[in-house]
Amino acid sequence: MKKLLTISIIISLTLIQIHRINAQRRNTPTKNTPKEVVDEDNFKSILSFGLTTNTNSGLLGGIAARKEIVIDNNALHRQFHYICLEAVSVNHLQESTANVGGTGGSYVYGKQNYLFAIRPQYGREINLFKKSSEGGVNINGILAAGPTIGLLKPYYVQVYYGRGVTRDEIFDPKKHTPSNIAGSGGLFEGLGDAQFIPGVNLKAALNFELDAFRQSNISLEIGFLAEAYTQKVNIMAFSENRSVFTSGYLTIFFGGKK
């Protein structure tokens, strides 16, 4: 959670600075005014792309694409169809990176598989607080759910066989120990042996939207996600594996209005 808090503070300060620049631009007269301006009252949809991190991943957890379609522009609290597609990595809570002395290599001892999750989601988004005409931040509430396509890929390690000879092998807790591991294998190695595991996911979030320009969209989505698979997901050899994962997440989106 400290990682999410730090990233949130950095991004929030960035958005505040963008808002100040935007306010200055609004107060600066322009000679040429477009015939049709997409603003807070007449746009129909928002398409945006983002980078995400979560409490079950590294600093960069994955990528996301999001489409928000306005249901009723005249409603007191504007509502949207919320459509999102995420592709993220999911780590076990017991994962710990070990460094190999003298070689600069590193690996996660006990890790047997990578878990990647692809999550198509549909839900509703409702405006909770609307920014004023002078600027500010829109705050929307989001509730969405959908299926999860879990991709379980074998974890490879570089095994030392003496005299500078190493081979990439799927980690085997019966024969691989810290004394004969020289590092981790390639991320895409063994992709053809990946196993698909179906599941479902549900998330609840808040979206903080601040426009840098009228037709652009920059927002920060902060929320909680729960995910359940049809079987226990074997990620670590020496730790208890599970079928249900929960996480807090943070995604920064960049996009445009139409």
Secondary structure, DSSP 8 states (H G I E B T S, - for coil): -HHHHHHHHHHHHHHHHHHHHHHHHHTS--S---SS---TTT--EEEEEEEEEETTS-SS-EEEEEEEEES-TTSSS-EEEEEEEEEEEE--TT--EEE-TTT--EEETTB-EEEEEEEEEEEEEEEEE--BTTB--EEEEEEEEEEEEEEEEE-EEEEE-STT-EEEEE--TTT--TTTEEEE--TTTTGGG-EEEEEEEEEEEEEEEE-SSTTEEEEEEEEEEEEEESS----BSSS---SEEEEEEEEEEEEEE-
